[in-house]
Amino acid sequence: MTYLEDIHPEESAYFKKLRAFAAKKDIPIITLETMRFLRQLLIMKKPKKILEIGTAMGFSACFFASVLPGVKITTIERDPAMQALAEATFSASPYEASITLLKEDALDIDTTTTPKPIDFIFIDGAKAQNIKFFEKFEKQLNPNGLIVVDNVLFHDMIDQKITSKNLRQLIGKIDRFNRYITQKQGYDTAIHAIGDGLAVAIKQGE
Ligand SMILES: C[S@@+](CC[C@H](N)C(=O)[O-])C[C@H]1O[C@@H](n2cnc3c(N)ncnc32)[C@H](O)[C@@H]1O
C-alpha cells in the first residue's frame, strides 16, 4: 500500500466491490487518487449536469452520483458488452435515477438531443479521439464549466522512446491533444500528474 493510500480513509465497501469486479474483468476505471481529486473538483464546482464520454462498467458515473445527490449525469458508451455491464451496475445501484446511459459512439451522437448546458465534462473514451471529443462537446459547456480528461500522461509513456509503432502513434496523438488543450484559447488548462494524468480545462466566463 502506498503512503497516500495508507493515510486517506479507505474506499467505501460499495466502490471497493465495484473496483474488485473491474480488476477481475480487466476493465480500466479511474484510480483512487483520481477519485480523490475529482471529488474535490465536484464539491467545489457543484455541477448540476455532467456529461461523461466512456462509461465502461459505470464505476465513475456512480462515483459522480455518490458525491452529488440530485446531479444529472449523461454517460456515453459505444461497446455493447460494456453497455450491458453498465446497465447492470446502474440498476443495482442507489444512483439509477441520476444516470442516463446513451448507447452510441460519442462522435455519432446528435448533440441537439443531449441535455445542455453542461457544467462538467469527463472525457475518458478512446484516447486517440480526445481532440474530436473536446471540439464536439465543448460547445455545450457553460462558461466557467470544467472539462476533465483522463490518462493524458498514459502510464508515464508520454515522453519515453517507444518501439511499438501503434503505441508510438497513440502516444503521438495524446501528446498532440495535450499541446492543443494547454494552448486552447478561451480555457485555462493545467495537466496534473494525478492517477494516469488528468487535464483540467476551465472555460472562461462571459
Ligand atoms: C477507460 S474506460 C472508461 C472508464 C470509466 N470512465 C470509469 O472510470 O469507470 C473507456 C471506455 O470508453 C469507451 N469508448 C471509447 N471510445 C468511445 C466513443 N467514441 N464513444 C463512446 N464510448 C467510447 C470504451 O468502450 C470504454 O468502455
Ligand as a Chemical Component Dictionary entry (heavy atoms), coordinates in Angstrom:
data_LIG
# 
_chem_comp.id                   LIG 
_chem_comp.type                 NON-POLYMER 
_chem_comp.pdbx_formal_charge   0 
_chem_comp.three_letter_code    LIG 
# 
loop_
_chem_comp_atom.comp_id 
_chem_comp_atom.atom_id 
_chem_comp_atom.alt_atom_id 
_chem_comp_atom.type_symbol 
_chem_comp_atom.charge 
_chem_comp_atom.model_Cartn_x 
_chem_comp_atom.model_Cartn_y 
_chem_comp_atom.model_Cartn_z 
_chem_comp_atom.pdbx_ordinal 
LIG C1  C1  C 0  -11.305 3.928 -19.620 1  
LIG S1  S1  S 1  -12.873 3.251 -19.987 2  
LIG C2  C2  C 0  -13.978 4.279 -19.087 3  
LIG C3  C3  C 0  -13.872 4.095 -17.605 4  
LIG C4  C4  C 0  -14.917 4.821 -16.799 5  
LIG N1  N1  N 0  -14.983 6.239 -17.124 6  
LIG C5  C5  C 0  -14.604 4.667 -15.320 7  
LIG O1  O1  O 0  -13.629 5.309 -14.853 8  
LIG O2  O2  O -1 -15.311 3.912 -14.647 9  
LIG C6  C6  C 0  -13.132 3.800 -21.639 10 
LIG C7  C7  C 0  -14.473 3.407 -22.242 11 
LIG O3  O3  O 0  -14.753 4.311 -23.299 12 
LIG C8  C8  C 0  -15.445 3.633 -24.309 13 
LIG N2  N2  N 0  -15.271 4.426 -25.545 14 
LIG C9  C9  C 0  -14.129 4.620 -26.237 15 
LIG N3  N3  N 0  -14.345 5.447 -27.275 16 
LIG C10 C10 C 0  -15.667 5.757 -27.257 17 
LIG C11 C11 C 0  -16.501 6.550 -28.099 18 
LIG N4  N4  N 0  -16.023 7.156 -29.196 19 
LIG N5  N5  N 0  -17.812 6.666 -27.772 20 
LIG C12 C12 C 0  -18.315 6.033 -26.672 21 
LIG N6  N6  N 0  -17.569 5.251 -25.853 22 
LIG C13 C13 C 0  -16.268 5.121 -26.135 23 
LIG C14 C14 C 0  -14.782 2.261 -24.345 24 
LIG O4  O4  O 0  -15.633 1.304 -24.950 25 
LIG C15 C15 C 0  -14.512 2.006 -22.857 26 
LIG O5  O5  O 0  -15.549 1.260 -22.274 27 
# 
loop_
_chem_comp_bond.comp_id 
_chem_comp_bond.atom_id_1 
_chem_comp_bond.atom_id_2 
_chem_comp_bond.value_order 
_chem_comp_bond.pdbx_ordinal 
LIG C1  S1  SING 1  
LIG S1  C2  SING 2  
LIG S1  C6  SING 3  
LIG C2  C3  SING 4  
LIG C3  C4  SING 5  
LIG C4  N1  SING 6  
LIG C4  C5  SING 7  
LIG C5  O1  DOUB 8  
LIG C5  O2  SING 9  
LIG C6  C7  SING 10 
LIG C7  O3  SING 11 
LIG C7  C15 SING 12 
LIG O3  C8  SING 13 
LIG C8  N2  SING 14 
LIG C8  C14 SING 15 
LIG N2  C9  SING 16 
LIG N2  C13 SING 17 
LIG C9  N3  DOUB 18 
LIG N3  C10 SING 19 
LIG C10 C11 SING 20 
LIG C10 C13 DOUB 21 
LIG C11 N4  SING 22 
LIG C11 N5  DOUB 23 
LIG N5  C12 SING 24 
LIG C12 N6  DOUB 25 
LIG N6  C13 SING 26 
LIG C14 O4  SING 27 
LIG C14 C15 SING 28 
LIG C15 O5  SING 29 
# 
